[in-house]
Amino acid sequence: MNARKEPATAGSDASARPPLVRELLLVAGLSLVYKLGRQLAAGHGGEAYRNGRGVWRLERSLQLPGEGAVQSLLLHGEGLAHAANVYYAAVHFPATAAFLVWLYVRRPLHYVWARRVLAAVTAAALVLHLTFPLAPPRMLSATGLVDTARVYGPSVYGPPETDGLSNQFAAMPSLHFGWALMVAVGLIVATRTRWRWLWLLHPLLTLLVIVGTANHFWLDAWVAAALLGLALTVARRPRRTAAAGRIAARHVPAKDRPLVGAGR
């Protein structure tokens, strides 16, 4: 009888949710621009191979572990290599889409923040793809690495000379890793469960997959992480989650509420 409910504060989150149709059109437009940009970057095979050999030599001069050390683990069994190829082909886009959909429904403020960060990282990546075409290690004989997708399947790429759907000379930065890292960061920020740090397993597994399948160099992931860090620094993170709003909506004893006109 002496307890009253505070008004729900989650309404501020709901009011921040952008119109769905606008978001769908925005995503479609960004995807179209990105696809167009990837196509504009195609046709620079010679430069991409030179850059690839340069990145390989740079990694060796930095004494980074060879990508072959990860691939050798996958080649112990055909099933493991096949599973890594499936993960590379099937998890990247669906996981990121599911992440954005969940934020849109449950954490609208965080959705807007995450969408801006992902858009900034993707735009920066497109600029690098245009200015620094890079052949992945699976295309370079100097690396001695196996194209696991071609050998064990499934493969999402055709021959680079005739592949009209994707630009295979866009290895740096790795958006597979950049997006996976943002999914983990976004879920850690937007949730409060003590298990949320386990989401870091997603970018870790993604890193092992993209390197082990010879689709990316180590430095491709480093550059993606640096771009994401820069975008996160610039973008303003929401100060509270919807979960915090629910906590604020608990019953508050009426005697603890300030009286109107008190102190006059």
C-alpha positions in Angstrom: 0.0 0.0 0.0 2.9 2.3 0.7 4.7 1.4 -2.4 4.4 3.0 -5.8 5.8 2.2 -9.2 8.1 4.5 -11.0 7.3 5.2 -14.6 9.2 2.8 -16.9 12.4 4.4 -18.2 12.7 2.0 -21.1 10.6 4.3 -23.1 13.6 6.5 -23.8 15.2 3.5 -25.5 12.1 2.7 -27.5 11.8 6.3 -28.7 15.4 6.1 -30.0 14.5 3.2 -32.3 14.8 4.4 -36.0 12.0 3.6 -38.4 12.4 0.0 -39.7 11.8 0.9 -43.4 14.4 3.6 -43.3 16.9 1.2 -41.7 16.3 -1.4 -44.3 16.7 1.1 -47.1 19.9 2.4 -45.5 21.4 -1.1 -45.2 20.4 -1.9 -48.8 22.0 1.3 -50.0 25.2 0.7 -48.0 25.4 -2.8 -49.4 25.0 -1.6 -52.9 27.7 1.1 -52.5 30.1 -1.5 -50.9 29.5 -4.0 -53.7 30.1 -1.3 -56.3 33.3 -0.2 -54.5 34.6 -3.7 -54.4 34.0 -4.0 -58.2 35.8 -0.8 -58.8 38.8 -2.2 -56.9 38.9 -5.3 -59.2 41.3 -5.5 -62.1 44.4 -4.6 -60.1 45.8 -8.1 -59.9 49.4 -7.2 -60.6 49.5 -4.6 -57.9 47.6 -6.8 -55.5 50.1 -9.6 -55.9 53.0 -7.2 -55.3 51.4 -5.9 -52.2 50.7 -9.4 -51.0 54.4 -10.3 -51.3 55.3 -7.1 -49.5 53.0 -7.8 -46.6 54.4 -11.4 -46.3 57.9 -10.1 -46.2 56.9 -7.4 -43.6 55.4 -10.0 -41.4 58.5 -12.1 -41.5 60.7 -9.0 -40.7 58.4 -8.4 -37.7 59.0 -12.0 -36.7 55.3 -12.7 -36.6 54.3 -16.4 -36.5 53.7 -17.8 -39.9 50.0 -18.2 -40.9 51.0 -21.8 -41.7 51.3 -22.5 -38.0 47.5 -22.1 -37.7 46.8 -23.8 -41.0 48.7 -26.9 -40.0 46.2 -27.4 -37.2 43.3 -27.4 -39.7 45.1 -29.8 -42.1 45.2 -32.6 -39.4 41.8 -33.6 -40.6 39.6 -33.0 -43.6 36.6 -32.4 -41.4 38.3 -29.7 -39.4 39.3 -27.8 -42.6 35.9 -28.2 -44.0 34.3 -26.9 -40.8 36.6 -23.8 -40.9 35.5 -23.2 -44.5 31.9 -23.4 -43.6 32.4 -21.0 -40.7 34.2 -18.5 -43.0 31.4 -18.7 -45.6 28.3 -19.0 -43.5 28.8 -17.1 -40.2 30.1 -13.7 -41.2 27.0 -12.0 -42.5 24.3 -13.9 -40.5 26.1 -13.3 -37.2 26.4 -9.6 -37.8 22.8 -9.3 -39.1 21.5 -11.2 -36.0 23.5 -8.9 -33.8 22.0 -5.7 -35.4 18.5 -7.2 -35.3 18.8 -8.0 -31.6 20.1 -4.6 -30.8 17.3 -3.0 -32.8 14.6 -4.9 -30.9 16.1 -5.0 -27.4 18.7 -2.1 -27.2 17.7 0.6 -29.7 20.2 3.1 -28.4 23.0 0.6 -28.8 21.7 -0.3 -32.2 22.2 3.2 -33.5 25.7 3.3 -32.0 26.7 -0.1 -33.4 25.3 0.7 -36.8 27.4 3.9 -37.0 30.5 2.2 -35.9 30.1 -0.7 -38.4 29.3 1.8 -41.2 32.5 3.8 -40.4 34.7 0.7 -40.3 33.2 -0.6 -43.6 33.7 2.8 -45.3 37.3 3.0 -44.2 37.9 -0.6 -45.3 36.5 0.2 -48.7 38.9 3.1 -49.1 41.8 0.8 -48.3 40.5 -1.8 -50.7 40.6 0.8 -53.4 43.9 2.3 -52.6 45.8 -0.8 -51.4 44.6 -3.9 -53.3 46.0 -7.0 -51.6 46.0 -10.6 -52.7 45.3 -13.0 -49.8 48.0 -15.5 -48.8 46.2 -18.4 -50.5 47.0 -16.8 -53.9 50.7 -16.4 -53.2 53.1 -19.3 -53.9 55.7 -17.7 -51.6 53.6 -18.5 -48.6 53.3 -22.2 -49.2 49.8 -22.2 -47.9 46.9 -24.3 -49.1 43.6 -22.8 -50.4 41.5 -24.9 -48.1 38.2 -23.8 -49.6 39.3 -25.0 -53.0 40.7 -28.3 -51.7 38.2 -29.2 -49.0 35.2 -27.0 -49.8 32.9 -25.2 -49.6 34.3 -22.1 -51.5 32.6 -18.8 -51.8 35.0 -17.6 -54.5 35.5 -18.5 -58.1 38.6 -17.9 -60.1 39.7 -14.3 -59.4 39.9 -13.4 -63.1 36.3 -14.3 -63.7 34.7 -13.7 -60.3 32.1 -11.0 -61.0 30.5 -11.2 -57.5 33.4 -10.3 -55.2 36.7 -8.5 -55.2 39.2 -11.1 -54.0 42.0 -8.5 -53.8 40.4 -6.8 -50.8 42.2 -8.7 -48.0 43.3 -5.7 -46.0 41.6 -4.9 -43.7 39.7 -8.1 -42.8 36.0 -7.2 -42.4 35.4 -10.8 -41.3 37.5 -10.0 -38.2 36.5 -6.3 -37.8 32.8 -7.1 -37.8 33.2 -10.1 -35.5 35.1 -8.0 -33.0 32.4 -5.3 -33.1 29.7 -8.0 -32.5 31.6 -9.0 -29.3 32.3 -5.5 -28.2 28.7 -4.5 -28.8 27.2 -7.4 -26.9 29.6 -6.8 -24.0 28.6 -3.2 -23.8 24.9 -3.7 -24.3 24.5 -6.6 -21.7 25.3 -7.0 -18.1 25.5 -10.8 -17.6 28.7 -12.0 -16.2 29.1 -14.4 -19.1 29.1 -11.6 -21.7 32.9 -11.8 -22.0 32.6 -15.1 -23.7 31.5 -13.2 -26.8 35.2 -12.6 -27.4 35.4 -16.2 -28.5 33.6 -15.1 -31.7 36.4 -12.8 -33.0 39.1 -15.2 -31.7 37.6 -18.1 -33.6 37.1 -15.9 -36.6 40.8 -14.8 -36.5 41.9 -18.5 -36.4 39.6 -19.3 -39.3 40.5 -16.4 -41.6 44.3 -17.1 -41.1 44.1 -20.9 -41.1 42.1 -20.9 -44.4 44.7 -18.6 -45.9 42.2 -15.9 -46.7 43.9 -13.3 -44.6 47.3 -12.3 -43.2 47.7 -11.5 -39.5 48.1 -7.8 -40.4 44.7 -7.8 -42.1 43.2 -8.4 -38.7 45.4 -5.9 -37.0 44.4 -3.1 -39.4 40.7 -4.0 -38.9 41.1 -3.9 -35.2 42.8 -0.5 -35.4 40.0 0.9 -37.6 37.5 -0.4 -35.2 39.3 1.1 -32.2 39.4 4.5 -34.0 35.6 4.3 -34.8 34.8 3.4 -31.2 36.8 6.3 -30.0 34.9 8.7 -32.2 31.4 7.3 -31.8 29.7 8.2 -28.5 28.7 5.1 -26.6 25.2 5.0 -25.0 25.5 5.7 -21.3 22.9 3.2 -20.1 21.3 0.0 -21.3 17.6 -1.0 -21.3 18.6 -3.4 -18.5 19.6 -0.4 -16.4 16.2 1.2 -17.2 14.4 -1.9 -15.9 16.4 -1.7 -12.6 15.3 1.9 -12.2 11.7 0.8 -12.6 11.6 -1.2 -9.4 9.1 -0.4 -6.7 10.1 2.5 -4.6 8.6 3.1 -1.2 6.4 6.2 -1.2 8.0 7.4 2.0 11.3 7.7 0.2 9.9 9.9 -2.5 10.3 13.6 -2.2 7.2 15.5 -1.3 6.0 18.2 -3.6 6.7 21.6 -2.1 8.9 20.2 0.6 11.3 22.7 2.1 9.3 25.7 1.3 
